[in-house]
Amino acid sequence: MREGITQRNPSFSWWCTRVKLPDDIGTVDDLIAVVDKEDVQIDRYISDGNYVQDPHIQIYVRGVGLDRCYDKIKEVSYII
């Protein structure tokens, strides 16, 4: 597993939260959130025309600047 993609301190860039995507005053701009979207009422649409009940886990990468964000997205998706 690669190290240094995220860190635990919410005061620094690229911290990772697992509860929700925070958007409060004082929240750093560059962060990653792993969110369980249990509240989704319509399940995922599959290309064969069916809906499938499935956990809705989403990974958000939020940051300032497209190049910086895309670099972080590439870094995160490399380990998946």
N, CA, C and O atoms as a GROMACS GRO file, in nm:
protein
  320
    1MET      N    1   0.083  -0.117   0.000
    1MET     CA    2   0.000   0.000   0.000
    1MET      C    3   0.088   0.124   0.000
    1MET      O    4   0.188   0.131   0.071
    2ARG      N    5   0.050   0.221  -0.080
    2ARG     CA    6   0.127   0.345  -0.087
    2ARG      C    7   0.098   0.433   0.032
    2ARG      O    8  -0.015   0.439   0.080
    3GLU      N    9   0.198   0.501   0.080
    3GLU     CA   10   0.180   0.591   0.194
    3GLU      C   11   0.190   0.735   0.148
    3GLU      O   12   0.251   0.765   0.045
    4GLY      N   13   0.131   0.822   0.224
    4GLY     CA   14   0.142   0.965   0.195
    4GLY      C   15   0.033   1.019   0.105
    4GLY      O   16   0.039   1.136   0.067
    5ILE      N   17  -0.067   0.939   0.071
    5ILE     CA   18  -0.176   0.988  -0.013
    5ILE      C   19  -0.269   1.077   0.068
    5ILE      O   20  -0.313   1.182   0.021
    6THR      N   21  -0.299   1.035   0.190
    6THR     CA   22  -0.379   1.116   0.281
    6THR      C   23  -0.307   1.122   0.415
    6THR      O   24  -0.206   1.056   0.436
    7GLN      N   25  -0.362   1.202   0.504
    7GLN     CA   26  -0.309   1.206   0.640
    7GLN      C   27  -0.423   1.234   0.736
    7GLN      O   28  -0.534   1.266   0.692
    8ARG      N   29  -0.399   1.222   0.865
    8ARG     CA   30  -0.506   1.223   0.966
    8ARG      C   31  -0.536   1.358   1.027
    8ARG      O   32  -0.640   1.375   1.089
    9ASN      N   33  -0.450   1.453   1.011
    9ASN     CA   34  -0.468   1.582   1.077
    9ASN      C   35  -0.559   1.672   0.994
    9ASN      O   36  -0.522   1.709   0.882
   10PRO      N   37  -0.678   1.710   1.045
   10PRO     CA   38  -0.771   1.790   0.968
   10PRO      C   39  -0.725   1.934   0.942
   10PRO      O   40  -0.793   2.008   0.871
   11SER      N   41  -0.612   1.973   0.999
   11SER     CA   42  -0.560   2.108   0.978
   11SER      C   43  -0.472   2.117   0.854
   11SER      O   44  -0.439   2.227   0.810
   12PHE      N   45  -0.434   2.002   0.797
   12PHE     CA   46  -0.342   2.000   0.684
   12PHE      C   47  -0.412   1.952   0.557
   12PHE      O   48  -0.517   1.888   0.563
   13SER      N   49  -0.352   1.983   0.444
   13SER     CA   50  -0.407   1.941   0.315
   13SER      C   51  -0.410   1.790   0.301
   13SER      O   52  -0.324   1.719   0.355
   14TRP      N   53  -0.508   1.743   0.230
   14TRP     CA   54  -0.529   1.603   0.196
   14TRP      C   55  -0.552   1.514   0.318
   14TRP      O   56  -0.505   1.400   0.322
   15TRP      N   57  -0.624   1.567   0.416
   15TRP     CA   58  -0.668   1.480   0.525
   15TRP      C   59  -0.786   1.401   0.476
   15TRP      O   60  -0.855   1.443   0.383
   16CYS      N   61  -0.809   1.287   0.537
   16CYS     CA   62  -0.915   1.196   0.494
   16CYS      C   63  -1.018   1.181   0.605
   16CYS      O   64  -0.985   1.154   0.720
   17THR      N   65  -1.144   1.200   0.568
   17THR     CA   66  -1.253   1.180   0.661
   17THR      C   67  -1.341   1.066   0.610
   17THR      O   68  -1.350   1.045   0.489
   18ARG      N   69  -1.405   0.994   0.701
   18ARG     CA   70  -1.485   0.880   0.661
   18ARG      C   71  -1.631   0.893   0.700
   18ARG      O   72  -1.706   0.796   0.692
   19VAL      N   73  -1.673   1.010   0.742
   19VAL     CA   74  -1.810   1.026   0.788
   19VAL      C   75  -1.894   1.104   0.688
   19VAL      O   76  -2.000   1.058   0.646
   20LYS      N   77  -1.848   1.221   0.649
   20LYS     CA   78  -1.919   1.306   0.555
   20LYS      C   79  -1.819   1.400   0.489
   20LYS      O   80  -1.703   1.407   0.529
   21LEU      N   81  -1.866   1.470   0.387
   21LEU     CA   82  -1.783   1.571   0.323
   21LEU      C   83  -1.803   1.702   0.399
   21LEU      O   84  -1.905   1.768   0.380
   22PRO      N   85  -1.708   1.741   0.483
   22PRO     CA   86  -1.726   1.862   0.564
   22PRO      C   87  -1.718   1.988   0.479
   22PRO      O   88  -1.641   1.996   0.383
   23ASP      N   89  -1.797   2.085   0.516
   23ASP     CA   90  -1.797   2.212   0.443
   23ASP      C   91  -1.823   2.326   0.541
   23ASP      O   92  -1.904   2.414   0.514
   24ASP      N   93  -1.753   2.323   0.652
   24ASP     CA   94  -1.771   2.423   0.755
   24ASP      C   95  -1.664   2.532   0.743
   24ASP      O   96  -1.563   2.514   0.675
   25ILE      N   97  -1.688   2.643   0.807
   25ILE     CA   98  -1.589   2.750   0.812
   25ILE      C   99  -1.463   2.695   0.880
   25ILE      O  100  -1.470   2.632   0.985
   26GLY      N  101  -1.349   2.719   0.817
   26GLY     CA  102  -1.223   2.671   0.872
   26GLY      C  103  -1.180   2.536   0.822
   26GLY      O  104  -1.071   2.490   0.855
   27THR      N  105  -1.263   2.470   0.741
   27THR     CA  106  -1.226   2.340   0.684
   27THR      C  107  -1.125   2.362   0.572
   27THR      O  108  -1.143   2.452   0.489
   28VAL      N  109  -1.021   2.282   0.568
   28VAL     CA  110  -0.922   2.294   0.460
   28VAL      C  111  -0.987   2.263   0.326
   28VAL      O  112  -1.082   2.185   0.319
   29ASP      N  113  -0.935   2.325   0.220
   29ASP     CA  114  -0.993   2.306   0.087
   29ASP      C  115  -0.956   2.171   0.026
   29ASP      O  116  -1.037   2.111  -0.044
   30ASP      N  117  -0.835   2.125   0.052
   30ASP     CA  118  -0.787   2.001  -0.008
   30ASP      C  119  -0.813   1.885   0.086
   30ASP      O  120  -0.745   1.871   0.188
   31LEU      N  121  -0.911   1.801   0.053
   31LEU     CA  122  -0.941   1.687   0.139
   31LEU      C  123  -0.999   1.573   0.059
   31LEU      O  124  -1.042   1.589  -0.056
   32ILE      N  125  -1.001   1.457   0.122
   32ILE     CA  126  -1.059   1.336   0.064
   32ILE      C  127  -1.161   1.284   0.163
   32ILE      O  128  -1.134   1.276   0.283
   33ALA      N  129  -1.278   1.247   0.112
   33ALA     CA  130  -1.382   1.193   0.199
   33ALA      C  131  -1.431   1.060   0.142
   33ALA      O  132  -1.461   1.050   0.023
   34VAL      N  133  -1.439   0.960   0.226
   34VAL     CA  134  -1.497   0.830   0.189
   34VAL      C  135  -1.633   0.826   0.257
   34VAL      O  136  -1.642   0.822   0.380
   35VAL      N  137  -1.740   0.828   0.176
   35VAL     CA  138  -1.874   0.849   0.228
   35VAL      C  139  -1.964   0.731   0.192
   35VAL      O  140  -1.967   0.686   0.078
   36ASP      N  141  -2.037   0.682   0.291
   36ASP     CA  142  -2.138   0.578   0.270
   36ASP      C  143  -2.271   0.647   0.247
   36ASP      O  144  -2.325   0.710   0.338
   37LYS      N  145  -2.323   0.635   0.127
   37LYS     CA  146  -2.446   0.704   0.089
   37LYS      C  147  -2.567   0.612   0.107
   37LYS      O  148  -2.633   0.578   0.009
   38GLU      N  149  -2.595   0.572   0.229
   38GLU     CA  150  -2.709   0.485   0.256
   38GLU      C  151  -2.842   0.554   0.228
   38GLU      O  152  -2.944   0.487   0.212
   39ASP      N  153  -2.841   0.685   0.224
   39ASP     CA  154  -2.965   0.759   0.207
   39ASP      C  155  -3.014   0.764   0.062
   39ASP      O  156  -3.118   0.823   0.035
   40VAL      N  157  -2.941   0.705  -0.031
   40VAL     CA  158  -2.982   0.706  -0.171
   40VAL      C  159  -3.107   0.622  -0.186
   40VAL      O  160  -3.108   0.504  -0.149
   41GLN      N  161  -3.214   0.681  -0.240
   41GLN     CA  162  -3.341   0.610  -0.248
   41GLN      C  163  -3.353   0.525  -0.374
   41GLN      O  164  -3.417   0.420  -0.371
   42ILE      N  165  -3.295   0.569  -0.483
   42ILE     CA  166  -3.300   0.491  -0.607
   42ILE      C  167  -3.166   0.422  -0.622
   42ILE      O  168  -3.060   0.486  -0.619
   43ASP      N  169  -3.170   0.291  -0.640
   43ASP     CA  170  -3.045   0.216  -0.649
   43ASP      C  171  -2.978   0.238  -0.783
   43ASP      O  172  -3.030   0.308  -0.870
   44ARG      N  173  -2.863   0.179  -0.798
   44ARG     CA  174  -2.784   0.198  -0.920
   44ARG      C  175  -2.849   0.136  -1.042
   44ARG      O  176  -2.903   0.026  -1.038
   45TYR      N  177  -2.845   0.211  -1.152
   45TYR     CA  178  -2.895   0.163  -1.280
   45TYR      C  179  -2.784   0.085  -1.349
   45TYR      O  180  -2.672   0.133  -1.363
   46ILE      N  181  -2.815  -0.036  -1.391
   46ILE     CA  182  -2.718  -0.121  -1.460
   46ILE      C  183  -2.750  -0.116  -1.609
   46ILE      O  184  -2.866  -0.099  -1.647
   47SER      N  185  -2.650  -0.132  -1.693
   47SER     CA  186  -2.669  -0.113  -1.837
   47SER      C  187  -2.768  -0.210  -1.901
   47SER      O  188  -2.812  -0.185  -2.014
   48ASP      N  189  -2.804  -0.320  -1.834
   48ASP     CA  190  -2.902  -0.411  -1.892
   48ASP      C  191  -3.046  -0.370  -1.859
   48ASP      O  192  -3.140  -0.444  -1.890
   49GLY      N  193  -3.064  -0.253  -1.797
   49GLY     CA  194  -3.198  -0.203  -1.770
   49GLY      C  195  -3.251  -0.233  -1.631
   49GLY      O  196  -3.364  -0.196  -1.600
   50ASN      N  197  -3.173  -0.299  -1.549
   50ASN     CA  198  -3.217  -0.334  -1.414
   50ASN      C  199  -3.158  -0.238  -1.311
   50ASN      O  200  -3.061  -0.167  -1.337
   51TYR      N  201  -3.219  -0.239  -1.194
   51TYR     CA  202  -3.162  -0.168  -1.080
   51TYR      C  203  -3.108  -0.272  -0.984
   51TYR      O  204  -3.166  -0.380  -0.967
   52VAL      N  205  -2.998  -0.241  -0.920
   52VAL     CA  206  -2.935  -0.334  -0.827
   52VAL      C  207  -2.920  -0.264  -0.693
   52VAL      O  208  -2.871  -0.151  -0.685
   53GLN      N  209  -2.962  -0.332  -0.587
   53GLN     CA  210  -2.934  -0.278  -0.454
   53GLN      C  211  -2.788  -0.300  -0.424
   53GLN      O  212  -2.737  -0.411  -0.438
   54ASP      N  213  -2.723  -0.196  -0.384
   54ASP     CA  214  -2.579  -0.202  -0.366
   54ASP      C  215  -2.538  -0.095  -0.267
   54ASP      O  216  -2.600   0.011  -0.263
   55PRO      N  217  -2.437  -0.119  -0.187
   55PRO     CA  218  -2.388  -0.011  -0.102
   55PRO      C  219  -2.340   0.105  -0.191
   55PRO      O  220  -2.285   0.083  -0.299
   56HIS      N  221  -2.360   0.222  -0.147
   56HIS     CA  222  -2.322   0.340  -0.225
   56HIS      C  223  -2.204   0.408  -0.157
   56HIS      O  224  -2.220   0.508  -0.086
   57ILE      N  225  -2.088   0.355  -0.179
   57ILE     CA  226  -1.966   0.413  -0.124
   57ILE      C  227  -1.908   0.506  -0.229
   57ILE      O  228  -1.889   0.467  -0.344
   58GLN      N  229  -1.879   0.628  -0.189
   58GLN     CA  230  -1.822   0.725  -0.282
   58GLN      C  231  -1.695   0.785  -0.222
   58GLN      O  232  -1.684   0.804  -0.101
   59ILE      N  233  -1.598   0.813  -0.310
   59ILE     CA  234  -1.475   0.879  -0.268
   59ILE      C  235  -1.474   1.016  -0.332
   59ILE      O  236  -1.474   1.029  -0.455
   60TYR      N  237  -1.472   1.119  -0.249
   60TYR     CA  238  -1.468   1.256  -0.295
   60TYR      C  239  -1.326   1.309  -0.283
   60TYR      O  240  -1.260   1.289  -0.181
   61VAL      N  241  -1.280   1.376  -0.387
   61VAL     CA  242  -1.154   1.448  -0.381
   61VAL      C  243  -1.188   1.594  -0.407
   61VAL      O  244  -1.233   1.629  -0.516
   62ARG      N  245  -1.167   1.678  -0.306
   62ARG     CA  246  -1.198   1.820  -0.320
   62ARG      C  247  -1.072   1.900  -0.300
   62ARG      O  248  -0.998   1.878  -0.204
   63GLY      N  249  -1.048   1.993  -0.390
   63GLY     CA  250  -0.928   2.074  -0.378
   63GLY      C  251  -0.936   2.198  -0.464
   63GLY      O  252  -1.032   2.219  -0.538
   64VAL      N  253  -0.834   2.278  -0.453
   64VAL     CA  254  -0.825   2.402  -0.530
   64VAL      C  255  -0.729   2.380  -0.646
   64VAL      O  256  -0.614   2.340  -0.626
   65GLY      N  257  -0.776   2.406  -0.767
   65GLY     CA  258  -0.693   2.393  -0.886
   65GLY      C  259  -0.710   2.258  -0.954
   65GLY      O  260  -0.694   2.154  -0.891
   66LEU      N  261  -0.743   2.261  -1.082
   66LEU     CA  262  -0.768   2.137  -1.156
   66LEU      C  263  -0.647   2.045  -1.159
   66LEU      O  264  -0.660   1.925  -1.136
   67ASP      N  265  -0.530   2.100  -1.188
   67ASP     CA  266  -0.410   2.015  -1.196
   67ASP      C  267  -0.382   1.946  -1.064
   67ASP      O  268  -0.352   1.827  -1.062
   68ARG      N  269  -0.392   2.020  -0.955
   68ARG     CA  270  -0.367   1.963  -0.822
   68ARG      C  271  -0.468   1.853  -0.790
   68ARG      O  272  -0.432   1.749  -0.736
   69CYS      N  273  -0.596   1.878  -0.822
   69CYS     CA  274  -0.700   1.778  -0.794
   69CYS      C  275  -0.685   1.654  -0.881
   69CYS      O  276  -0.696   1.542  -0.831
   70TYR      N  277  -0.659   1.673  -1.010
   70TYR     CA  278  -0.643   1.558  -1.098
   70TYR      C  279  -0.522   1.474  -1.060
   70TYR      O  280  -0.526   1.352  -1.070
   71ASP      N  281  -0.415   1.539  -1.016
   71ASP     CA  282  -0.300   1.463  -0.969
   71ASP      C  283  -0.337   1.378  -0.848
   71ASP      O  284  -0.293   1.263  -0.838
   72LYS      N  285  -0.417   1.433  -0.757
   72LYS     CA  286  -0.458   1.357  -0.638
   72LYS      C  287  -0.554   1.245  -0.677
   72LYS      O  288  -0.547   1.136  -0.620
   73ILE      N  289  -0.644   1.270  -0.772
   73ILE     CA  290  -0.736   1.165  -0.819
   73ILE      C  291  -0.657   1.050  -0.879
   73ILE      O  292  -0.688   0.934  -0.853
   74LYS      N  293  -0.557   1.081  -0.959
   74LYS     CA  294  -0.472   0.976  -1.017
   74LYS      C  295  -0.401   0.897  -0.908
   74LYS      O  296  -0.390   0.774  -0.916
   75GLU      N  297  -0.353   0.966  -0.807
   75GLU     CA  298  -0.283   0.901  -0.697
   75GLU      C  299  -0.376   0.808  -0.620
   75GLU      O  300  -0.338   0.696  -0.585
   76VAL      N  301  -0.500   0.854  -0.593
   76VAL     CA  302  -0.597   0.772  -0.521
   76VAL      C  303  -0.640   0.653  -0.605
   76VAL      O  304  -0.647   0.541  -0.555
   77SER      N  305  -0.668   0.675  -0.732
   77SER     CA  306  -0.718   0.566  -0.817
   77SER      C  307  -0.610   0.464  -0.848
   77SER      O  308  -0.643   0.352  -0.888
   78TYR      N  309  -0.485   0.499  -0.833
   78TYR     CA  310  -0.375   0.404  -0.853
   78TYR      C  311  -0.381   0.288  -0.756
   78TYR      O  312  -0.345   0.175  -0.790
   79ILE      N  313  -0.427   0.315  -0.633
   79ILE     CA  314  -0.429   0.210  -0.531
   79ILE      C  315  -0.556   0.129  -0.531
   79ILE      O  316  -0.564   0.026  -0.463
   80ILE      N  317  -0.657   0.172  -0.604
   80ILE     CA  318  -0.786   0.101  -0.602
   80ILE      C  319  -0.782  -0.021  -0.690
   80ILE      O  320  -0.882  -0.093  -0.700
   0.00000   0.00000   0.00000
